[in-house]
Amino acid sequence: MPTGIIRIHFLSIFELFCRGCVYILFSILLSSI
């Protein structure tokens, strides 16, 4: 079972999700100022 490929795939999805959350939080901060 290729756990390494799954791990890398999960990390890339998690990284994209974190990037999206940071972008949303940053836009909310800019709009609140």
Backbone as numpy.savetxt, mean C-alpha at the origin, in Angstrom:
# Nx Ny Nz CAx CAy CAz Cx Cy Cz
5.45 -26.30 -3.08 4.61 -25.10 -3.08 5.49 -23.85 -3.08
5.36 -22.99 -4.09 6.23 -21.80 -4.19 5.80 -20.69 -3.23
6.24 -20.82 -1.98 5.85 -19.82 -0.98 6.57 -18.50 -1.21
7.75 -18.54 -1.81 8.50 -17.31 -2.06 7.76 -16.39 -3.02
7.20 -16.99 -4.08 6.48 -16.18 -5.07 5.24 -15.57 -4.42
4.54 -16.36 -3.61 3.34 -15.85 -2.95 3.71 -14.74 -1.98
4.82 -14.91 -1.29 5.26 -13.90 -0.32 5.57 -12.58 -1.04
6.30 -12.67 -2.15 6.65 -11.47 -2.92 5.38 -10.81 -3.47
4.45 -11.62 -3.95 3.20 -11.09 -4.49 2.41 -10.38 -3.39
2.36 -10.98 -2.19 1.63 -10.38 -1.08 2.29 -9.09 -0.64
3.62 -9.07 -0.63 4.34 -7.86 -0.23 4.10 -6.74 -1.22
4.03 -7.06 -2.51 3.79 -6.01 -3.51 2.38 -5.45 -3.37
1.40 -6.33 -3.09 0.02 -5.86 -2.88 -0.03 -5.00 -1.63
0.66 -5.43 -0.57 0.67 -4.67 0.68 1.33 -3.31 0.48
2.39 -3.28 -0.32 3.09 -2.02 -0.58 2.19 -1.06 -1.35
1.47 -1.58 -2.35 0.54 -0.74 -3.12 -0.57 -0.22 -2.21
-1.06 -1.08 -1.31 -2.13 -0.67 -0.40 -1.64 0.43 0.54
-0.42 0.27 1.08 0.13 1.29 1.98 0.32 2.61 1.25
0.78 2.51 0.00 0.99 3.72 -0.79 -0.34 4.45 -1.02
-1.39 3.69 -1.30 -2.71 4.29 -1.51 -3.22 4.94 -0.23
-3.00 4.25 0.93 -3.46 4.81 2.21 -2.71 6.11 2.51
-1.42 6.14 2.26 -0.62 7.35 2.51 -1.10 8.48 1.61
-1.42 8.16 0.35 -1.89 9.18 -0.59 -3.24 9.74 -0.14
-4.14 8.86 0.32 -5.46 9.31 0.79 -5.31 10.17 2.05
-4.49 9.73 2.99 -4.28 10.51 4.21 -3.66 11.86 3.90
-2.73 11.90 2.97 -2.07 13.15 2.61 -3.05 14.11 1.95
-3.93 13.59 1.09 -4.93 14.44 0.43 -5.94 14.97 1.45
-6.29 14.15 2.45 -7.21 14.61 3.50 -6.55 15.71 4.32
-5.27 15.55 4.62 -4.55 16.58 5.38 -4.50 17.88 4.58
-4.22 17.79 3.29 -4.14 19.00 2.46 -5.50 19.68 2.36
-6.56 18.91 2.29 -7.89 19.51 2.15 -8.36 20.10 3.47
-7.86 19.59 4.59 -8.29 20.10 5.89 -7.58 21.40 6.25
-6.42 21.65 5.62 -5.68 22.88 5.95 -6.38 24.11 5.34
